[in-house]
Structures are given as C-alpha cells and as structure tokens.
Amino acid sequence: MSDSCRQSALRFLKIRPRSVKELKEKLENKSFEAQEIKQTIEWLKSTKLLDDRSFTKSWIQYRLARPFGFRRIILELKEKGIDPAIIDEEIAFVQEQTDESNSALELAQRRYERLAGIEVIKKKKRVFDFLFRRGFSPDIIFKVLKRL
C-alpha cells in the first residue's frame, strides 16, 4: 500500500467523515492505482476510520439539525453510495425518536412570517415548495399548512 495514498485518504477524512464511495472517488481523482485504493480502503475499514454505518448515523444527525426531511436525507445517502439496507435501518431508528412534523412546522412558521405582504394562497404555495425542497413529504407538508 502506498503511503501517499494512505496520507491522502487520511487528509480527506480529516476534513470531514466520508463514505467508502466518496473516498474511493477522491482517491481515483488523485490518480492512484486501483490496487492502492483498494488496499488503503481495506486498511481504513480495519482500523475503523472508514465505516459507512457510522458515517450514515452522523450524516442523518447533521442533516436533521439543519433541518431537512427524511426524503432528502435518504436521497443524499444514496448519492454517497451507502447501502440501502444501512440507510433503511438507520432512518427507521431515527424516525422512532424524531418528530419530523415539528421540524417542518417550525421551518414553515419562520418562512411564512418572512412572506408578509403576499396573499395567503401564494404564501402557502411558497412554503409548500420550500418544505418540499427540504425533503419533507407532501403528507407532512399538508398537515403543517393546515396549522398555519
């Protein structure tokens, strides 16, 4: 295993946690050989410095704090190459402990207040679009809009 490949991988992980796919792509962009990359990733996995499950947990917490809806978080994790089984398990665990409706309601209220001077129907449409882009499901958004 190349020390320069290992050092590059560690620098990437120092910036922020990454999925296996993300790190592999970063190393490929640095023009390391496939065998070097494979050995480096295996070494990082064995030392627990690279773990898709822990990455998924931290990503979910990070995105919920922003707040984003579960639909968007799931899409982002899929783009990062996380195994769908891991995504399903971790999202299910977090959904039991998190009320997505409250996050959506807080966001909607702040957005709604900012849109003063606009007719009610347009305000609600803009709030709907905003929440939808943030990854909240239409069911939750409609419930939230009824409460505004």
C-alpha positions in Angstrom: 0.0 0.0 0.0 1.3 3.4 -1.0 2.0 5.8 1.9 1.0 8.7 -0.3 -2.4 7.1 -1.0 -2.9 6.5 2.7 -1.8 10.0 3.6 -4.3 11.5 1.0 -7.1 9.3 2.4 -6.4 10.5 5.9 -6.3 14.1 4.8 -9.7 13.7 3.2 -11.1 12.0 6.3 -9.6 14.8 8.5 -11.7 17.4 6.6 -15.0 15.5 7.3 -16.2 11.9 7.5 -16.8 10.3 4.2 -18.5 7.2 2.8 -16.4 4.5 1.1 -17.7 5.6 -2.3 -16.8 9.2 -1.7 -13.3 8.4 -0.5 -12.7 6.0 -3.4 -13.8 8.7 -5.9 -11.5 11.3 -4.2 -8.5 8.9 -4.4 -9.3 8.0 -8.0 -9.3 11.7 -8.9 -5.8 11.9 -7.4 -4.8 9.2 -10.0 -3.9 6.5 -7.5 -3.9 3.0 -8.9 -7.0 0.8 -8.2 -4.9 -1.7 -6.1 -3.5 1.1 -3.9 -7.0 2.5 -3.4 -8.4 -0.9 -2.5 -5.7 -1.7 0.0 -6.0 1.8 1.6 -9.8 1.4 1.9 -9.4 -2.0 3.5 -6.8 -0.7 5.9 -9.1 2.2 6.9 -12.0 -0.1 7.4 -10.0 -2.5 9.6 -8.9 0.5 11.7 -12.5 1.7 11.9 -11.5 5.1 10.4 -13.9 4.4 7.5 -17.3 3.0 8.3 -20.4 3.5 6.2 -22.7 2.8 9.1 -21.2 5.4 11.5 -21.0 7.8 8.5 -24.7 7.3 7.9 -25.6 7.9 11.6 -23.6 11.2 11.7 -24.9 12.4 8.3 -28.5 11.8 9.5 -27.9 13.8 12.7 -26.1 16.6 10.8 -28.9 16.9 8.3 -31.7 16.7 10.9 -30.1 19.6 12.8 -30.4 21.8 9.7 -33.4 20.6 9.5 -34.1 18.5 6.4 -36.7 15.9 5.8 -36.1 12.2 5.7 -36.8 12.0 1.9 -33.9 14.4 1.1 -31.5 12.7 3.7 -32.2 9.3 2.1 -31.5 10.6 -1.4 -28.2 12.2 -0.3 -27.1 9.0 1.4 -27.9 7.0 -1.8 -25.8 9.5 -3.8 -23.0 8.9 -1.4 -23.1 5.2 -2.1 -24.4 4.0 1.2 -26.0 0.5 1.1 -29.8 0.8 1.1 -30.1 -1.7 3.9 -28.0 0.5 6.2 -30.0 3.6 5.2 -33.3 1.8 6.0 -32.1 0.6 9.4 -30.6 3.9 10.5 -33.6 6.0 9.2 -36.1 3.7 10.9 -34.2 4.0 14.2 -34.1 7.8 14.0 -37.7 8.1 12.8 -38.8 6.4 16.1 -37.1 9.2 18.1 -37.8 12.2 15.9 -41.0 14.0 15.0 -40.5 15.3 11.5 -43.7 17.3 11.7 -42.4 19.6 14.4 -39.3 20.4 12.4 -41.4 21.1 9.4 -43.8 23.3 11.4 -41.0 25.4 12.8 -39.5 25.9 9.4 -42.9 26.7 7.9 -43.7 29.3 10.5 -40.4 31.1 10.0 -40.8 31.1 6.2 -44.5 32.1 6.4 -43.6 35.1 8.6 -41.0 36.3 6.2 -43.5 36.4 3.4 -45.5 39.2 4.8 -47.5 41.3 2.3 -48.1 38.4 0.0 -51.6 36.9 -0.5 -52.3 33.8 1.6 -52.5 31.3 -1.3 -49.2 32.4 -2.7 -47.6 32.3 0.8 -48.8 28.7 1.3 -47.6 27.6 -2.1 -44.1 29.1 -1.5 -44.0 27.4 1.9 -45.0 24.1 0.4 -42.3 24.4 -2.3 -39.7 25.3 0.3 -40.5 22.4 2.6 -40.7 20.0 -0.4 -37.2 21.1 -1.5 -36.0 20.4 2.1 -37.2 16.8 1.7 -40.4 16.8 3.7 -43.2 14.5 2.4 -46.3 16.1 0.9 -48.4 14.5 3.7 -46.4 16.2 6.4 -46.4 19.5 4.4 -50.2 19.5 4.0 -50.7 18.9 7.8 -48.3 21.7 8.5 -50.0 24.1 6.1 -53.4 23.4 7.8 -51.9 24.5 11.1 -50.6 27.8 9.7 
